[in-house]
Amino acid sequence: MADDPSIVRLPSSDGPREGAVYDKAVLNVDATQTIVVPDSAIVERGAQAGRMELYLAKGKWEGAQGPPPSDAHIRELRTTMGCVKRTEKGKLVIAVYGEWGMMESAAEMRVLLIRVPNGQPVETRAGLSGTVGVKGVNRLSKSTREPGEDGWEAIPTTPDPDRTAQKSK
């Protein structure tokens, strides 16, 4: 992964093995429209007027019992996890999709940094990120927000070699 600085693999000899991909996206926004974001997101001001910037750190970990996640499995986070949007009562709602968890492995949005223009109305809401248990399946949880379901539309991302989300911690 040395050829792609937006991907990090963190092997460990005594615990979970981890990897992450860093992506980014830009959306055009109306200055008067309220943006609703997950309560777990980091919101910063100062984006260019009319633009909202999203910086994502998507992570995967495997427990000590299994093999470390391969480069291919870490890269898959680019297409299996991200952010979605939809409009609710005139508000632009941003949420996370593709997160999941099991007893010995998980994929999660480690950091969601959202930069908005100064003066942009922003609200936070619980339930726009994270997972819920899958009925009838012991120890499995998944995201309830997926592109194409309930009006959610995927937000296209590109790799972020600067790892902006990592720097926001």
PyMOL commands that set and color helices and strands:
alter all, ss='L'
color gray80, all
select helices_A, chain A and resi 71-80+164-167
alter helices_A, ss='H'
color red, helices_A
select strands_A, chain A and resi 7-10+17-28+35-38+42-47+51-62+82-88+91-97+100-101+105-117+122-125+132-133+141-142+153-154+158-159
alter strands_A, ss='S'
color yellow, strands_A
deselect
rebuild
show_as cartoon
